[in-house]
Amino acid sequence: MISSLHMRIPPPWNSRCCRLRQQRLTLVQCLTARLTKQGQRFLSSLALAVTRDSKAASRLISKFVASSPQFIALNALSHLLSPDTTHPRLSSLAFPLYMRITEESWFQWNPKLVAEIIAFLDKQGQREEEETLILETLSKLESRERELVLFYCNLIDSFCKHDSKRGFDDTYARLNQLVNSSSSVYVKRQALKSMISGLCEMGQPHEAENLIEEMRVKGLEPSGFEYKCIIYAYGRLGLLEDMERIVNQMESDGTRVDTVCSNMVLSSYGDHNELSRMVLWLQKMKDSGIPFSVRTYNSVLNSCSTIMSMLQDLNSNDFPLSILELTEVLNEEEVSVVKELEDSSVLDDAMKWDSGETKLDLHGMHLGSAYFIILQWMDEMRNRFNNEKHVIPAEITVVCGSGKHSTVRGESPVKAMVKKMMVRTSSPLRVHRNNIGCFIAKGHVVKDWLC
């Protein structure tokens, strides 16, 4: 199999930028999407074939790839490559599946996918195949510095994902060599950016911080990305003073703290039960005009243990059905946190109001966030219905999804929670007959319910 690797990998780069962007987009979609139903059936059949003999598994792989569209085949491969695969017993078949995919006419060589394969082979201990792929790739890209550095960036990211210190250290050394030998500012910046990110992923934020100083020596100013990596790495490790120090340094250097950075800080406070610090940071966001987002809600409300424990058992009737009732059962710190969220713009962003339809979209919200938004939404709807300036919409919809992206496919905790709230409040909203991820009712009926 090793000797045939060179023959099976098509030429790497297409000269048409639009096609290359489309290939990258398709690959990213395949690598991040949940396993398709066709992929599920294939892996279930493959698990049975493996118990019989290797030839049966090989025939099944060949048949699947030959009969599947590009997205389906790459999606199944990405599932086997993932550290979180639900089919770990089939991991050894990921490389044969990849090799079969390279034979298809639609296959386009992609550095990100090759990096994923190399990191996977390292994890499996298949050193010979790993080294062969690396050498093949270097031979293709050695005269293209920009493409080579992007390959190394993908590779170090893949090694971090698989927590491979050996692979990380080797790729880090290769990137460092590029930094020292290249005259291209672009190559240096991309390499250092990836090295800093990788050190942070591997739990070495102090070393990453030292690398920022090295950037300055080379005449490169760190961007918000590098700072955020270090901030989040210190936060995950519970080194909150160091995290705050880097935030202050970032601001002193003229890089503005934004919503993304703030959410990282809030998440770190929440992970270490520092709710009082969280309140102060939320107040700082308001004073600085930093907008809240759905992720802000997720980071904050996931940290309120009282709310999360109440929502664990949706069969009980323990969770309150108004913000006033909620504040009565929270502890003092949690009340302070919740109050900082009450006048944010997140509800306005999630709710679209017009005369034809008013829609509340809960996509992206974790269970605690969806619960709190529903409580806010009921108060806001009541206020608008009682205000003559607002026209009563013909239809009201609450979109919560059907569970396609849930831990268990098809089972949405948010939908189950919303349904429970609708039942307990005697709401007229019912599951849409044509879209099970929505609750729907006539506007005037909802007004009668709330007012």
BELVENSUL-V98320 format. One line per field, one symbol per residue. ss: DSSP state (@ for helix, = for strand, . for the rest). burial: b if it has 16 or more other ideal C-beta (glycine too) atoms within 10 Angstrom, else e. A space follows every 50 residues. Layout:
ss->???
burial->???
//
This chain:
ss->.@@@@@@@........@@@@@@@@@@@@@@@@....@@@@@@@@@@@@@@ @@.@@@@@@@@@@@@@@..@@@@@@@@@@@@......@@@@@@@@@@@@@ @.........@@@@@@@@@@@@@@..@@@@@@@@@@@@@@@...@@@@@@ @@@@@@@@@@@...@@@@@@@@@@@@@@@@@...@@@@@@@@@@@@@@@@ @...@@@@@@@@@@@@@......@@@@@@@@@@@@@...@@@@@@@@@@@ @@......@@@@@@@@@@@@@...@@@@@@@@@@@@@@.....@@@@@@@ @...@@@@@@@@..........@@@@@@@..@@@@@@@@@@....@@@@@ ===...=====.....@@@@@@@@@@@@@@@@@@@.........=====. ............@@@@@@@@@@@@.....==......=====@@@@@@@@ .
burial->eeeeeeeebeebeeeeeeeeeebeebbeebbebebbebbbebbeebeebb eeeeeebeebbeebbeebebbbbbbbbbbbbbeebebeebbebbbebbbb bbeeeebbbbbbbbbbbbbbbbbeebeebbebbbebbeebbeeebebbbb bbbbbbbbbbbbebeebbebbbebbeebbeebeeeebbbbbbbbbbbbbb bbebbeebbebbeebeeeebebebebbbbbbbbbbbbebbebbbebbebb eeeebebeeebbbbbbbbbbebebbebbbebbeebeeeebebbbbbbbbb bbbbeebeebbeebeeeebbeebeebeeebeebbbbbbebbeebebbeeb bebeeeebbbbbeebbbbbbbbbbbbbbebbeebbeeeeeeebeebbbbb bbbeebeeeeebbbbbbbbbbbeeeebbbebeeeeebbbbbebeebbebb e
//
